[in-house]
Amino acid sequence: MTRGAKTVRNFGIMLAVLAAAFWQSPLYFTSDSCVMASMESLGFSPCEIICEDSYAGNHIYVLRNKNDVYAIHETQRIGPFWKTAGGATGMDFSSRDGGPLFVTQSGDDTASYIVCKRLSPEIA
């Protein structure tokens, strides 16, 4: 086998290995596809994005599935790709003591967020 043929063969093998590694990795081209795939793998789908916010290059999503169960999920940018950065599913937004508003908080030492759901249409 000539040197050129070996180079082409080795390049093809490298491309195949990199394609297989990328296919199995949890990296996505868009933040929305990343969060939806993550929710599907957690068994939370089908769901819809209720709200999206971004900070420092990351995106935080509030999602709701068909059973009216909510989730908060975060995605993080890595170069041209997106990966999941954690979240919480199965959030209970039921009214406490008949109150018209429900508030919950989550986050870590780098960022915190508060989610508020109005349970009464009179609250603007």
C-alpha positions in Angstrom: 0.0 0.0 0.0 1.4 3.4 -0.9 1.8 6.3 1.5 -1.0 8.2 -0.1 -3.4 5.3 0.2 -2.5 4.8 3.9 -3.1 8.5 4.5 -6.5 8.4 2.9 -7.4 5.2 4.8 -6.2 6.6 8.2 -8.1 9.9 7.5 -11.3 7.9 6.8 -10.9 5.8 9.9 -10.4 9.0 12.0 -13.5 10.6 10.5 -15.6 7.5 11.2 -14.4 7.3 14.8 -15.0 11.1 15.3 -18.5 10.8 13.8 -19.4 7.8 16.0 -18.1 9.7 19.1 -20.1 12.8 18.1 -23.2 10.8 17.4 -23.1 9.3 21.0 -22.2 12.6 22.8 -24.9 14.8 24.3 -24.0 17.8 22.2 -26.5 19.7 20.1 -26.4 22.6 17.6 -29.3 24.5 19.2 -30.3 25.2 22.8 -33.9 24.3 22.1 -33.1 20.9 20.7 -30.8 20.2 23.6 -33.4 20.9 26.3 -36.1 19.0 24.4 -33.8 15.9 24.0 -32.9 16.1 27.7 -36.6 16.2 28.7 -37.3 13.3 26.4 -34.5 11.2 28.0 -36.0 12.1 31.4 -39.4 10.8 30.4 -40.9 14.3 30.6 -42.0 14.7 27.0 -44.1 15.7 25.2 -43.7 19.1 26.7 -43.7 22.7 25.6 -41.4 25.6 26.4 -43.3 28.2 28.5 -40.5 30.6 29.1 -36.8 31.0 28.1 -34.2 33.3 29.7 -30.5 33.6 29.1 -27.6 34.8 31.3 -23.9 34.6 30.7 -24.3 32.5 27.6 -26.5 29.9 29.3 -30.2 29.4 28.7 -32.8 28.6 31.4 -36.2 27.1 30.3 -39.5 26.6 32.1 -41.3 23.7 30.5 -44.8 22.1 30.9 -45.8 18.7 29.9 -49.3 17.4 29.0 -50.1 16.6 32.7 -49.5 20.2 33.7 -46.3 19.3 35.5 -43.5 21.9 35.2 -39.8 21.7 34.9 -36.8 24.1 35.0 -33.9 23.1 32.8 -30.6 24.9 31.9 -28.4 24.5 28.8 -24.8 25.7 28.5 -22.9 26.7 25.4 -19.6 24.9 24.6 -18.1 26.4 21.5 -20.6 26.0 18.7 -22.5 23.3 20.6 -25.0 23.1 23.5 -25.1 20.7 26.4 -27.5 20.2 29.3 -26.4 21.9 32.6 -29.1 20.4 34.9 -32.5 21.3 36.2 -35.5 20.1 38.1 -38.5 18.2 36.9 -41.9 17.5 38.5 -42.3 20.9 40.1 -45.6 21.3 41.9 -47.3 24.6 41.3 -50.4 23.8 43.2 -51.9 26.5 45.4 -50.7 26.5 49.1 -53.5 27.5 51.5 -55.6 28.9 48.7 -53.1 31.6 47.9 -53.3 33.4 44.5 -49.6 33.1 43.8 -47.0 30.3 43.9 -43.2 31.1 44.0 -40.3 28.7 44.0 -36.5 29.3 43.9 -33.6 27.2 42.6 -30.0 27.6 41.5 -26.5 27.3 42.8 -23.6 29.6 43.9 -23.2 31.0 40.3 -26.8 31.8 39.5 -30.2 31.6 41.2 -33.6 32.0 39.7 -37.1 32.4 41.0 -40.2 31.1 39.2 -43.6 32.6 40.0 -46.9 31.3 38.7 -50.1 33.3 39.2 -53.0 31.1 40.1 -55.6 33.9 40.0 -56.4 35.7 36.8 -56.9 38.9 38.8 -53.2 39.3 39.4 -51.6 41.4 36.6 
